[in-house]
């Protein structure tokens, strides 16, 4: 076994690897960019080295710099985590040439599976079922359009060198094909430096089912059961579970066999995942991720294994146990808590985590803690919450309860979406298909419900009842005659509410009077009331009762950059008439292409940016007359 490893990554996966290394008595070396100087993975590792500026291409993607640090620090192996250099065949070869073990598969396997077109050809030869499509080298627009027509719409455009949903566009109609092709190429070039595309038949309501595989250096390859990752936004996973439910025994056995055959076809070693799309009783190879997956904790939960430990053991030359795969125990579900706003097309949210409270009853994999910042440079994940129980229903309930005890302040998160998904009847009945979130967007992605009047009034009453023992110290004042009436302002989720209390009744913002329950809600130490009502968390605080009511907001005429990023395309010009919601600017930030839309109807008065410009948060990009 190794005595020193370097972790070529950041965030929760780096912390995760450090945890296993420490348990095994292995010294861990972290690397960090300028933006991560005080990050959690830096604080947890035994040693840490600066590798460059904040942008990933100048730090975490600098394989030469990372390898130099590993050599100077005496690392015997490098764990790449996931993302960044984890599926970079050149980096794996450079490690081998330097005499440092790459904790992952051989470079040839990475290269073969890194090209979607090449991997499809290999899978056909290995008799692994694949989706009808086009995987050729010719890439001119007319040929791709003709191939799309041959396959039959709807089709799916995918970046040949990509992953994580980047450069992936479903196209339902032939007349939309060329525009979507151009957008997919832009995303692929920005993410991977490669514009090559492949086409596939777009299945209408497929599930995303994957098989965890493991191979050792002694020729043994085995599976570690299935996972379902069908709940996705923008082709990126949100909730995952293991084992994949609602599969027949025959289909499950076919998936296990196909995954093992796919791994054998490329001489695979270490941890990997073979992904399939499943519709009915049909299953088709999607791709192979030649690394550890973000959702690996659900497999660990049902097998009792530490997959990172076995990555290290296999990389050091150990053989896999003869009794694998162990039988799955119970059911596990994982939710990805992201700093993003689902109601704003999943726009990433940046800021400092002024408060972060994560559930103690669940397994939590996090790379940040209170006081840390979510920046625009990297993936906006805050934490992964994992529940394990005897059956699926109990696991869903445990995860839902854990999310009810999760508090994040300083950034917007997708916590409300996660709760809605876990409570959705379709989710409770069985795993929905990959299009479920987009199809139910009106219900799932609406803005969080405002704090109900009842909750606002209960907080106001708590203030009035509990501010002191003496009459002169009470917040509701003291009077000699008549029915006492108290007016307070409560800031509920950032919105000022005027509450009037009279006897046992309350009125909010001039509405109907209603009976007030006697129950008192106590504030927390910072004087803030954090209340979860019907699955939605609310933040309430005492405001100034005499502050003037704010005027109704008027439509803004400015379109500002919500976070720092790079302008990839302009879809308006000075003088254009635009309508509210029309896309005016495409901005790339946090590995995501963000569509910025007109705040209202109007005419474009000024355009203050151009494709290729780097813009700061708050920069005015377009203004309307």
C-alpha positions as CSV (number, residue, x, y, z in Angstrom):
1,X,0.0,0.0,0.0
2,X,1.1,3.6,-0.6
3,X,2.3,5.7,2.3
4,X,1.7,9.1,0.5
5,X,-0.8,10.2,-2.1
6,X,-1.6,13.5,-3.8
7,X,-5.2,14.4,-4.4
8,X,-5.5,16.3,-7.7
9,X,-8.9,17.8,-7.0
10,X,-10.8,20.0,-4.6
11,X,-14.1,20.2,-2.7
12,X,-16.1,17.4,-1.3
13,X,-14.3,14.6,-3.2
14,X,-10.9,15.8,-2.0
15,X,-12.1,15.8,1.6
16,X,-13.7,12.4,0.9
17,X,-10.3,10.9,-0.2
18,X,-8.4,12.5,2.7
19,X,-10.9,10.8,5.1
20,X,-10.2,7.3,3.7
21,X,-6.4,8.0,3.5
22,X,-6.3,9.0,7.1
23,X,-8.2,5.9,8.2
24,X,-5.6,3.8,6.3
25,X,-2.6,5.6,7.7
26,X,-1.8,7.2,4.4
27,X,-0.3,10.7,4.2
28,X,-2.4,13.0,2.0
29,X,-1.2,16.0,0.0
30,X,-3.7,18.6,-1.2
31,X,-3.3,21.1,-4.0
32,X,-5.2,24.4,-4.2
33,X,-5.7,27.5,-6.3
34,X,-5.6,31.1,-5.1
35,X,-9.4,30.9,-4.6
36,X,-9.1,27.8,-2.4
37,X,-6.3,28.9,-0.1
38,X,-8.5,28.4,3.0
39,X,-10.7,25.6,1.6
40,X,-11.8,22.7,3.6
41,X,-9.8,20.1,1.7
42,X,-6.7,22.2,2.3
43,X,-7.4,22.3,6.0
44,X,-8.0,18.6,6.2
45,X,-5.0,17.3,4.3
46,X,-1.6,16.6,5.9
47,X,0.1,19.0,3.5
48,X,-1.0,21.4,0.8
49,X,0.6,23.2,-2.2
50,X,-0.5,26.2,-4.2
51,X,-0.7,25.4,-7.9
52,X,-2.0,28.6,-9.6
53,X,-4.7,31.2,-10.0
54,X,-8.4,30.6,-9.5
55,X,-9.4,29.6,-13.1
56,X,-9.2,25.8,-13.4
57,X,-7.3,25.9,-16.6
58,X,-4.5,27.7,-14.7
59,X,-4.6,25.4,-11.7
60,X,-6.5,22.2,-11.4
61,X,-6.1,21.4,-15.1
62,X,-2.4,22.0,-15.0
63,X,-1.2,18.4,-15.0
64,X,2.4,19.4,-15.3
65,X,2.3,21.6,-12.2
66,X,0.4,19.0,-10.2
67,X,2.9,16.2,-11.2
68,X,5.8,18.4,-10.2
69,X,4.2,19.0,-6.8
70,X,3.7,15.2,-6.4
71,X,7.4,14.5,-7.2
72,X,8.7,17.2,-4.9
73,X,6.4,16.1,-2.0
74,X,7.3,12.4,-2.4
75,X,3.8,11.1,-3.4
76,X,3.7,7.6,-4.7
77,X,0.3,7.9,-6.3
78,X,-2.2,10.5,-7.5
79,X,-5.9,10.3,-6.9
80,X,-7.7,12.4,-9.5
81,X,-11.2,12.5,-7.9
82,X,-13.8,13.3,-10.6
83,X,-13.8,16.1,-13.1
84,X,-10.7,18.0,-13.9
85,X,-7.9,15.5,-14.9
86,X,-9.7,12.3,-13.8
87,X,-10.4,11.2,-17.4
88,X,-7.4,12.8,-19.0
89,X,-5.4,10.0,-20.7
90,X,-2.4,12.2,-21.3
91,X,-2.2,12.9,-17.6
92,X,-2.4,9.2,-16.7
93,X,0.4,8.5,-19.1
94,X,2.5,11.4,-17.7
95,X,2.0,9.9,-14.2
96,X,3.2,6.5,-15.4
97,X,6.2,8.0,-17.1
98,X,7.2,9.8,-13.9
99,X,6.9,6.6,-11.9
100,X,3.8,7.7,-10.0
101,X,0.7,5.5,-9.8
102,X,-2.4,6.9,-11.3
103,X,-5.3,5.8,-9.1
104,X,-7.6,4.9,-12.0
105,X,-7.7,2.9,-15.2
106,X,-4.9,2.7,-17.8
107,X,-4.6,5.5,-20.2
108,X,-5.7,3.3,-23.2
109,X,-9.1,2.6,-21.4
110,X,-9.6,6.3,-20.7
111,X,-8.8,7.2,-24.3
112,X,-11.1,4.5,-25.7
113,X,-14.1,5.5,-23.5
114,X,-13.4,9.2,-23.6
115,X,-14.5,9.4,-27.2
116,X,-18.2,8.6,-27.4
117,X,-17.9,7.7,-31.0
118,X,-15.0,5.2,-30.4
119,X,-16.7,3.8,-27.3
120,X,-19.8,3.1,-29.3
121,X,-17.8,1.2,-32.0
122,X,-16.1,-0.8,-29.2
123,X,-19.4,-1.7,-27.6
124,X,-20.9,-2.9,-30.9
125,X,-17.9,-5.2,-31.3
126,X,-18.4,-6.4,-27.7
127,X,-22.1,-7.1,-28.3
128,X,-23.2,-4.5,-25.8
129,X,-26.5,-3.0,-27.0
130,X,-26.3,0.6,-28.3
131,X,-28.8,3.3,-29.3
132,X,-29.1,3.9,-33.1
133,X,-27.2,6.9,-34.2
134,X,-24.3,8.5,-36.1
135,X,-20.8,8.3,-34.7
136,X,-18.7,9.1,-37.8
137,X,-15.8,11.5,-38.3
138,X,-17.4,13.7,-41.0
139,X,-18.8,16.7,-39.2
140,X,-20.1,19.2,-41.7
141,X,-23.5,20.7,-41.0
142,X,-25.3,19.2,-44.1
143,X,-24.1,15.7,-43.4
144,X,-25.1,15.9,-39.7
145,X,-28.5,17.2,-40.7
146,X,-29.0,14.4,-43.2
147,X,-28.0,11.8,-40.6
148,X,-30.4,13.3,-38.1
149,X,-33.2,12.9,-40.7
150,X,-32.1,9.3,-41.3
151,X,-32.2,8.5,-37.6
152,X,-35.6,10.2,-37.3
153,X,-36.6,13.0,-35.0
154,X,-36.4,13.6,-32.1
155,X,-32.6,13.2,-32.0
156,X,-30.0,14.0,-29.4
157,X,-26.9,16.0,-30.3
158,X,-23.9,15.1,-28.0
159,X,-20.3,16.3,-27.7
160,X,-18.1,13.4,-28.7
161,X,-15.4,14.3,-26.2
162,X,-17.8,15.4,-23.5
163,X,-19.7,14.5,-20.3
164,X,-21.8,16.0,-17.6
165,X,-24.4,17.2,-20.0
166,X,-22.1,19.8,-21.7
167,X,-22.7,20.0,-25.5
168,X,-25.8,18.0,-25.3
169,X,-29.0,19.1,-26.9
170,X,-32.3,17.3,-27.7
171,X,-33.8,18.4,-31.0
172,X,-37.5,17.6,-31.6
173,X,-37.9,19.2,-35.0
174,X,-35.8,19.2,-38.2
175,X,-36.1,23.0,-38.5
176,X,-34.4,23.5,-35.1
177,X,-31.5,21.2,-35.8
178,X,-28.9,23.7,-37.1
179,X,-29.4,26.2,-34.4
180,X,-29.2,23.6,-31.7
181,X,-26.1,22.1,-33.4
182,X,-24.4,25.5,-33.2
183,X,-25.2,25.9,-29.5
184,X,-23.9,22.4,-28.7
185,X,-20.7,23.1,-30.6
186,X,-20.2,26.3,-28.6
187,X,-20.6,24.5,-25.3
188,X,-18.4,21.6,-26.3
189,X,-15.6,23.9,-27.5
190,X,-15.8,25.9,-24.2
191,X,-15.8,22.8,-22.0
192,X,-13.6,20.3,-23.9
193,X,-11.8,22.3,-26.7
194,X,-13.4,19.8,-29.2
195,X,-16.4,20.6,-31.4
196,X,-17.0,17.1,-32.7
197,X,-20.6,15.8,-32.4
198,X,-22.4,12.5,-32.5
199,X,-26.1,11.9,-32.9
200,X,-28.4,9.4,-31.2
201,X,-32.0,8.5,-31.3
202,X,-33.7,10.5,-28.6
203,X,-35.8,8.2,-26.5
204,X,-39.0,9.8,-25.1
205,X,-39.1,8.7,-21.5
206,X,-36.0,6.8,-20.7
207,X,-34.5,6.1,-17.3
208,X,-30.7,6.5,-16.6
209,X,-29.5,3.3,-15.0
210,X,-25.8,2.7,-14.4
211,X,-23.7,-0.2,-13.1
212,X,-20.7,0.2,-10.8
213,X,-17.8,-1.9,-12.0
214,X,-14.4,-2.7,-10.6
215,X,-11.4,-4.3,-12.2
216,X,-8.0,-5.4,-10.7
217,X,-4.6,-5.8,-12.3
218,X,-5.0,-9.6,-12.2
219,X,-7.7,-9.8,-14.9
220,X,-10.8,-9.8,-12.6
221,X,-13.7,-7.6,-13.4
222,X,-16.9,-7.6,-11.5
223,X,-20.0,-5.4,-10.9
224,X,-21.2,-3.8,-7.7
225,X,-24.9,-3.5,-8.6
226,X,-27.0,-0.8,-10.2
227,X,-27.8,2.8,-9.5
228,X,-30.6,4.9,-10.8
229,X,-29.8,8.5,-11.7
230,X,-32.9,9.5,-13.7
231,X,-33.7,12.7,-11.8
232,X,-31.7,15.2,-13.7
233,X,-31.6,18.9,-14.6
234,X,-29.7,20.0,-17.7
235,X,-28.6,16.4,-18.1
236,X,-26.9,16.5,-14.8
237,X,-27.9,14.3,-11.9
238,X,-29.8,15.7,-8.9
239,X,-31.0,12.6,-7.0
240,X,-29.5,9.1,-7.2
241,X,-30.3,5.8,-5.6
242,X,-29.1,2.2,-5.3
243,X,-30.0,-0.4,-6.2
244,X,-32.0,0.9,-9.2
245,X,-35.6,0.1,-8.4
246,X,-38.4,-1.3,-10.7
247,X,-36.1,-3.6,-12.8
248,X,-36.9,-7.1,-13.6
249,X,-34.4,-9.7,-12.4
250,X,-33.7,-10.6,-16.0
251,X,-33.0,-7.0,-17.0
252,X,-30.9,-6.4,-14.0
253,X,-28.8,-9.5,-14.9
254,X,-28.4,-8.3,-18.5
255,X,-27.2,-4.9,-17.3
256,X,-24.6,-6.5,-15.0
257,X,-23.3,-8.7,-17.8
258,X,-23.2,-5.9,-20.3
259,X,-21.3,-3.6,-17.9
260,X,-18.7,-6.3,-17.2
261,X,-18.3,-7.0,-21.0
262,X,-17.9,-3.3,-21.6
263,X,-15.1,-3.0,-19.1
264,X,-13.4,-6.2,-20.4
265,X,-13.5,-4.7,-23.9
266,X,-11.0,-2.0,-22.9
267,X,-8.9,-3.9,-20.4
268,X,-10.4,-1.9,-17.5
269,X,-8.9,-1.7,-14.0
270,X,-10.0,0.3,-10.9
271,X,-13.4,1.9,-10.3
272,X,-15.6,2.8,-13.3
273,X,-19.3,3.2,-14.2
274,X,-21.1,1.9,-17.3
275,X,-24.2,3.9,-18.0
276,X,-27.3,2.8,-19.8
277,X,-30.6,4.3,-20.9
278,X,-33.5,2.1,-20.1
279,X,-37.0,2.2,-21.5
280,X,-39.4,-0.6,-20.7
281,X,-37.4,-3.8,-20.9
282,X,-34.9,-2.4,-23.4
283,X,-31.4,-1.1,-22.3
284,X,-28.8,0.6,-24.4
285,X,-25.2,1.6,-23.6
286,X,-24.8,5.3,-23.1
287,X,-21.2,5.8,-22.0
288,X,-18.6,4.7,-19.6
289,X,-17.2,7.1,-16.9
290,X,-13.6,6.0,-16.3
291,X,-13.4,7.3,-12.8
292,X,-15.2,7.3,-9.5
293,X,-18.7,8.8,-9.7
294,X,-20.2,11.6,-7.7
295,X,-23.0,9.2,-6.6
296,X,-20.6,6.4,-5.3
297,X,-21.8,6.8,-1.7
298,X,-25.2,5.1,-2.4
299,X,-23.2,2.0,-3.6
300,X,-21.0,2.2,-0.5
301,X,-24.2,2.3,1.6
302,X,-25.8,-0.9,0.2
303,X,-22.5,-2.9,0.0
304,X,-20.7,-1.7,3.2
305,X,-17.6,-1.0,1.1
306,X,-15.3,2.0,0.9
307,X,-14.8,2.4,-2.8
308,X,-12.0,4.9,-2.4
309,X,-10.1,2.3,-0.2
310,X,-10.5,-0.3,-2.9
311,X,-9.3,2.2,-5.5
312,X,-6.1,2.6,-3.5
313,X,-5.8,-1.2,-3.0
314,X,-6.2,-2.0,-6.6
315,X,-3.9,0.7,-7.8
316,X,-1.3,-0.7,-5.4
317,X,-1.7,-4.2,-7.0
318,X,-4.1,-6.0,-4.7
319,X,-6.6,-8.4,-6.1
320,X,-10.4,-8.0,-5.6
321,X,-12.0,-10.3,-3.1
322,X,-13.2,-13.6,-4.6
323,X,-16.7,-13.2,-3.0
324,X,-17.5,-10.0,-4.8
325,X,-20.1,-8.7,-5.5
326,X,-21.5,-8.6,-1.9
327,X,-25.3,-8.9,-1.8
328,X,-27.0,-5.4,-1.6
329,X,-28.4,-4.5,1.8
330,X,-31.4,-2.1,2.0
331,X,-31.8,1.0,-0.1
332,X,-29.8,4.3,-0.4
333,X,-30.7,7.7,-1.8
334,X,-28.4,10.7,-2.4
335,X,-29.4,14.3,-3.0
336,X,-27.0,16.9,-4.4
337,X,-27.4,20.2,-2.6
338,X,-26.3,22.9,-5.1
339,X,-25.9,26.6,-4.8
340,X,-28.2,27.5,-7.6
341,X,-31.7,28.9,-8.2
342,X,-34.0,26.4,-9.9
343,X,-36.6,29.2,-10.4
344,X,-34.1,31.1,-12.5
345,X,-33.2,28.3,-14.9
346,X,-30.8,26.8,-12.3
347,X,-28.7,30.0,-12.3
348,X,-25.6,29.4,-10.1
349,X,-25.5,31.3,-6.9
350,X,-22.3,32.7,-5.4
351,X,-21.5,34.2,-2.0
352,X,-20.2,33.4,1.4
353,X,-22.0,30.7,3.5
354,X,-23.0,32.8,6.5
355,X,-24.8,29.8,7.9
356,X,-24.5,26.1,7.0
357,X,-26.4,23.5,9.0
358,X,-26.4,20.0,7.7
359,X,-28.3,17.0,9.1
360,X,-26.5,14.9,11.6
361,X,-28.7,11.8,11.1
362,X,-27.5,11.4,7.5
363,X,-24.2,10.7,5.8
364,X,-23.0,14.1,4.6
365,X,-20.2,14.6,2.1
366,X,-19.3,18.3,2.0
367,X,-16.4,20.4,0.8
368,X,-17.4,23.6,2.5
369,X,-18.5,24.8,6.0
370,X,-20.0,28.0,7.4
371,X,-17.8,31.0,6.5
372,X,-16.5,29.4,3.2
373,X,-17.4,31.0,-0.1
374,X,-19.0,29.5,-3.2
375,X,-17.2,31.2,-6.1
376,X,-17.9,31.4,-9.8
377,X,-14.8,29.4,-10.7
378,X,-16.0,25.8,-9.8
379,X,-19.0,23.5,-9.6
380,X,-21.6,25.0,-7.2
381,X,-22.1,21.9,-5.1
382,X,-22.5,22.5,-1.4
383,X,-22.9,19.0,-0.1
384,X,-24.3,15.5,-0.8
385,X,-26.8,14.1,1.6
386,X,-27.1,10.3,1.7
387,X,-29.8,8.3,3.5
388,X,-29.7,4.5,3.9
389,X,-32.6,2.4,5.2
390,X,-34.2,-1.0,5.0
391,X,-36.3,-0.2,2.0
392,X,-36.8,2.6,-0.6
393,X,-39.8,4.3,1.1
394,X,-37.9,4.6,4.4
395,X,-34.8,5.9,2.7
396,X,-36.8,8.6,0.9
397,X,-38.5,9.6,4.2
398,X,-35.1,9.8,6.0
399,X,-33.6,12.0,3.2
400,X,-36.7,14.2,3.2
401,X,-36.5,14.6,7.0
402,X,-32.7,15.4,6.8
403,X,-33.4,18.1,4.2
404,X,-35.9,19.6,6.7
405,X,-33.0,20.1,9.1
406,X,-30.7,21.6,6.5
407,X,-30.2,25.4,6.6
408,X,-28.1,27.3,4.2
409,X,-27.8,31.1,4.2
410,X,-25.6,33.4,2.0
411,X,-26.5,31.6,-1.2
412,X,-29.6,30.3,-2.9
413,X,-29.9,26.5,-3.1
414,X,-32.0,23.9,-4.7
415,X,-33.2,22.5,-1.3
416,X,-36.8,23.3,-2.0
417,X,-36.6,21.5,-5.4
418,X,-35.1,18.4,-3.6
419,X,-37.9,18.4,-1.1
420,X,-40.5,18.7,-3.8
421,X,-38.9,15.8,-5.8
422,X,-38.8,13.5,-2.7
423,X,-42.5,14.2,-2.0
424,X,-43.7,14.0,-5.6
425,X,-46.3,11.1,-6.1
426,X,-44.5,10.0,-9.2
427,X,-41.3,9.6,-7.2
428,X,-43.0,7.8,-4.5
429,X,-44.6,5.4,-7.0
430,X,-41.3,4.6,-8.7
431,X,-38.4,6.3,-10.4
432,X,-39.6,8.9,-12.9
433,X,-37.8,9.2,-16.3
434,X,-35.0,11.7,-17.2
435,X,-37.4,14.3,-18.5
436,X,-39.5,14.4,-15.3
437,X,-38.1,17.7,-13.9
438,X,-38.3,19.6,-17.2
439,X,-41.8,18.2,-17.8
440,X,-43.1,19.2,-14.4
441,X,-41.1,22.5,-14.3
442,X,-44.2,24.6,-13.5
443,X,-44.8,22.7,-10.3
444,X,-41.2,21.7,-9.3
445,X,-39.3,24.8,-10.3
446,X,-41.6,27.6,-9.2
447,X,-40.2,30.1,-6.7
448,X,-40.3,28.9,-3.0
449,X,-43.7,29.6,-1.5
450,X,-43.7,32.7,0.7
451,X,-44.0,32.3,4.5
452,X,-47.7,31.8,5.3
453,X,-49.5,34.6,7.2
454,X,-50.0,32.2,10.1
455,X,-46.2,31.6,10.5
456,X,-45.5,35.4,10.2
457,X,-48.1,36.1,12.8
458,X,-46.8,33.5,15.2
459,X,-43.4,35.0,15.0
460,X,-44.8,38.5,15.6
461,X,-46.8,37.1,18.6
462,X,-43.6,35.4,20.0
463,X,-41.9,38.8,19.9
464,X,-44.8,40.5,21.6
465,X,-45.1,37.8,24.3
466,X,-41.4,37.2,25.1
467,X,-39.5,40.5,25.1
468,X,-39.5,41.0,28.9
469,X,-41.0,40.4,32.3
470,X,-42.0,43.9,33.3
471,X,-44.8,45.9,31.7
472,X,-42.4,48.7,30.6
473,X,-40.0,46.2,29.0
474,X,-42.6,44.4,26.9
475,X,-42.3,44.7,23.1
476,X,-46.1,45.1,22.7
477,X,-46.1,48.2,25.0
478,X,-48.5,48.7,28.0
479,X,-51.8,50.6,28.1
480,X,-54.4,51.4,30.8
481,X,-57.7,51.2,28.9
482,X,-59.2,49.5,25.8
483,X,-58.2,46.5,23.7
484,X,-54.4,46.5,23.2
485,X,-53.3,46.6,19.6
486,X,-49.7,46.0,18.6
487,X,-48.2,46.6,15.2
488,X,-44.9,45.0,14.2
489,X,-43.0,44.5,11.0
490,X,-41.6,41.0,10.3
491,X,-39.1,40.5,7.5
492,X,-40.2,37.1,6.0
493,X,-37.8,35.7,3.5
494,X,-36.6,39.2,2.7
495,X,-40.1,40.6,2.3
496,X,-41.5,43.2,4.9
497,X,-44.8,42.2,6.4
498,X,-46.9,44.5,8.7
499,X,-48.5,42.4,11.4
500,X,-51.2,43.8,13.8
501,X,-52.0,41.8,16.9
502,X,-55.3,42.4,18.8
503,X,-56.2,40.1,21.7
504,X,-56.0,36.6,20.3
505,X,-56.2,37.6,16.6
506,X,-53.8,38.7,14.0
507,X,-53.9,40.6,10.7
508,X,-51.0,40.5,8.1
509,X,-50.6,43.3,5.5
510,X,-54.2,44.5,6.0
511,X,-55.8,41.1,5.2
512,X,-58.5,39.2,7.0
513,X,-58.3,38.8,10.8
514,X,-57.6,35.2,12.0
515,X,-57.3,33.4,15.3
516,X,-53.8,33.1,16.5
517,X,-52.5,29.8,18.0
518,X,-51.1,30.1,21.5
519,X,-47.9,28.3,20.6
520,X,-44.7,30.3,20.8
521,X,-41.8,30.0,18.3
522,X,-38.4,30.8,19.9
523,X,-35.7,32.6,17.9
524,X,-32.3,31.2,17.5
525,X,-29.1,32.7,19.1
526,X,-28.7,35.2,16.3
527,X,-32.3,36.5,16.8
528,X,-33.6,34.9,13.6
529,X,-36.6,32.6,13.4
530,X,-36.0,29.7,11.0
531,X,-39.2,27.8,10.4
532,X,-39.9,25.0,8.1
533,X,-43.6,24.9,7.0
534,X,-45.0,22.2,4.7
535,X,-41.4,21.3,3.7
536,X,-40.3,24.8,2.8
537,X,-37.8,26.6,5.1
538,X,-38.4,30.3,5.9
539,X,-36.2,32.9,7.5
540,X,-38.0,35.6,9.6
541,X,-36.6,38.5,11.6
542,X,-38.0,41.5,13.5
543,X,-38.1,44.6,11.3
544,X,-38.8,48.3,11.9
545,X,-42.6,48.7,12.5
546,X,-42.4,52.3,11.5
547,X,-40.5,51.9,8.2
548,X,-42.6,53.1,5.2
549,X,-44.0,50.5,3.0
550,X,-41.9,50.0,-0.1
551,X,-43.4,51.0,-3.4
552,X,-44.3,48.2,-5.8
553,X,-41.3,47.1,-7.8
554,X,-41.2,48.4,-11.4
555,X,-39.7,46.4,-14.2
556,X,-36.0,47.0,-14.5
557,X,-34.6,48.2,-17.8
558,X,-31.2,46.8,-17.2
559,X,-29.9,43.3,-17.8
560,X,-26.9,42.7,-15.5
561,X,-24.5,39.8,-15.2
562,X,-25.7,37.7,-12.2
563,X,-22.3,36.3,-11.6
564,X,-18.8,36.7,-13.2
565,X,-18.5,35.0,-16.5
566,X,-17.7,35.1,-20.2
567,X,-20.1,36.3,-22.9
568,X,-20.4,33.5,-25.5
569,X,-23.1,35.0,-27.8
570,X,-25.2,38.1,-28.2
571,X,-28.8,37.7,-29.5
572,X,-29.8,41.3,-29.7
573,X,-28.6,44.6,-31.1
574,X,-29.3,48.3,-30.5
575,X,-32.7,49.2,-31.8
576,X,-34.1,45.7,-31.5
577,X,-37.7,45.4,-30.1
578,X,-37.6,42.6,-27.5
579,X,-40.2,41.0,-25.3
580,X,-40.0,40.0,-21.6
581,X,-38.3,36.6,-21.3
582,X,-36.6,36.8,-24.7
583,X,-32.9,35.5,-24.6
584,X,-30.6,38.5,-25.1
585,X,-27.2,37.2,-23.9
586,X,-25.6,33.8,-23.5
587,X,-23.1,33.9,-20.5
588,X,-20.8,31.0,-19.6
589,X,-20.0,30.7,-15.9
590,X,-19.4,27.8,-13.5
591,X,-19.3,25.3,-16.4
592,X,-22.8,26.3,-17.4
593,X,-24.2,28.3,-20.3
594,X,-26.7,30.8,-18.7
595,X,-29.4,32.4,-20.8
596,X,-30.0,36.0,-19.7
597,X,-33.4,37.3,-20.7
598,X,-35.1,40.6,-21.2
599,X,-36.6,41.9,-17.9
600,X,-39.6,43.4,-19.7
601,X,-40.9,44.4,-23.2
602,X,-39.0,47.3,-24.8
603,X,-36.4,48.4,-27.3
604,X,-32.6,47.8,-26.9
605,X,-31.0,51.2,-26.1
606,X,-27.4,50.0,-25.5
607,X,-25.3,46.8,-25.7
608,X,-22.3,47.0,-23.4
609,X,-20.5,43.7,-24.2
610,X,-19.5,41.4,-27.0
611,X,-18.8,37.7,-27.5
612,X,-15.6,36.8,-25.7
613,X,-15.8,39.5,-23.1
614,X,-15.2,38.6,-19.5
615,X,-17.7,40.4,-17.3
616,X,-17.9,41.0,-13.5
617,X,-20.9,40.3,-11.4
618,X,-23.4,43.1,-11.7
619,X,-22.0,44.4,-14.9
620,X,-24.7,46.0,-17.1
621,X,-24.8,44.0,-20.3
622,X,-27.8,45.4,-22.1
623,X,-30.2,48.3,-21.3
624,X,-33.6,49.0,-22.6
625,X,-35.0,52.4,-23.6
